[in-house]
């Protein structure tokens, strides 16, 4: 719900910037453009950056880091895996009792 509100607000700000530019109100165009871009890009980045937890083990060559934590959003136990070649991290949901 919040994502929808923020994207809608960002798009409305970008449309408002176009309308303001059309009427020659150049004083508000930068604020609307920057604000709209921040709202829209922030939501898209957050969606890409914070992915859902995986339940399948990573590819061979990945190493368990020994890090475990409880995901505050799902209350699931999460184990961190690391790819030494690319530096990418993989967050694996640990099954109950695992």
C-alpha positions as CSV (number, residue, x, y, z in Angstrom):
1,X,0.0,0.0,0.0
2,X,2.8,2.5,0.9
3,X,4.7,1.6,-2.3
4,X,1.6,2.5,-4.3
5,X,1.1,5.8,-2.5
6,X,4.8,6.8,-3.0
7,X,4.9,5.8,-6.6
8,X,1.6,7.7,-7.3
9,X,3.0,10.7,-5.4
10,X,6.2,10.6,-7.5
11,X,4.4,10.3,-10.8
12,X,2.0,13.1,-9.8
13,X,5.0,15.3,-9.0
14,X,6.6,14.5,-12.3
15,X,3.3,15.4,-14.1
16,X,3.1,18.6,-12.0
17,X,6.6,19.5,-13.2
18,X,5.6,19.1,-16.8
19,X,2.4,21.2,-16.3
20,X,4.4,23.9,-14.4
21,X,6.9,24.0,-17.2
22,X,4.1,24.4,-19.7
23,X,2.7,27.4,-17.8
24,X,6.2,28.9,-17.4
25,X,6.4,28.5,-13.6
26,X,10.1,27.6,-13.7
27,X,10.6,28.2,-10.0
28,X,8.8,25.0,-8.9
29,X,9.9,22.7,-11.7
30,X,13.2,21.6,-10.2
31,X,11.6,20.8,-6.8
32,X,8.9,18.8,-8.4
33,X,11.3,17.0,-10.8
34,X,13.8,16.1,-8.0
35,X,11.1,15.2,-5.5
36,X,9.2,13.0,-8.0
37,X,12.4,11.3,-9.1
38,X,13.4,10.6,-5.5
39,X,10.1,9.1,-4.6
40,X,9.9,7.0,-7.8
41,X,13.5,5.9,-7.9
42,X,13.6,5.2,-4.2
43,X,10.6,2.8,-4.3
44,X,12.0,1.0,-7.4
45,X,15.5,0.8,-5.8
46,X,14.0,-0.6,-2.5
47,X,12.1,-3.2,-4.4
48,X,15.3,-4.3,-6.3
49,X,17.6,-4.1,-3.3
50,X,15.5,-5.9,-0.6
51,X,14.6,-9.2,-2.2
52,X,12.5,-11.9,-0.7
53,X,14.3,-14.7,1.2
54,X,15.3,-17.8,-0.8
55,X,14.5,-21.3,0.2
56,X,16.8,-23.1,-2.2
57,X,20.6,-23.5,-1.6
58,X,22.9,-21.3,-3.7
59,X,25.0,-22.7,-6.5
60,X,28.1,-24.8,-5.8
61,X,31.1,-22.7,-4.8
62,X,29.1,-20.5,-2.4
63,X,30.3,-20.5,1.2
64,X,28.2,-20.3,4.4
65,X,29.5,-17.3,6.4
66,X,28.2,-18.5,9.7
67,X,26.0,-15.4,10.0
68,X,22.5,-16.1,11.1
69,X,19.8,-13.6,12.1
70,X,16.0,-13.3,12.5
71,X,14.4,-11.4,9.7
72,X,12.3,-8.7,11.3
73,X,9.7,-8.7,8.5
74,X,9.0,-12.5,8.5
75,X,10.4,-13.6,11.9
76,X,12.2,-16.3,10.0
77,X,15.8,-17.5,10.8
78,X,18.1,-16.5,7.9
79,X,21.5,-17.9,7.0
80,X,24.0,-15.8,4.9
81,X,25.9,-17.4,2.1
82,X,28.8,-15.7,0.2
83,X,30.2,-16.1,-3.3
84,X,34.0,-15.4,-3.1
85,X,34.2,-14.8,-6.9
86,X,31.6,-12.1,-7.3
87,X,31.2,-10.9,-3.7
88,X,27.4,-11.5,-3.9
89,X,25.5,-12.5,-0.8
90,X,22.6,-14.9,-0.7
91,X,20.1,-14.9,2.2
92,X,18.6,-18.4,2.8
93,X,15.6,-19.0,5.0
94,X,16.5,-21.8,7.5
95,X,13.7,-24.3,7.8
96,X,12.2,-24.7,11.3
97,X,14.4,-26.9,13.4
98,X,17.3,-26.5,11.0
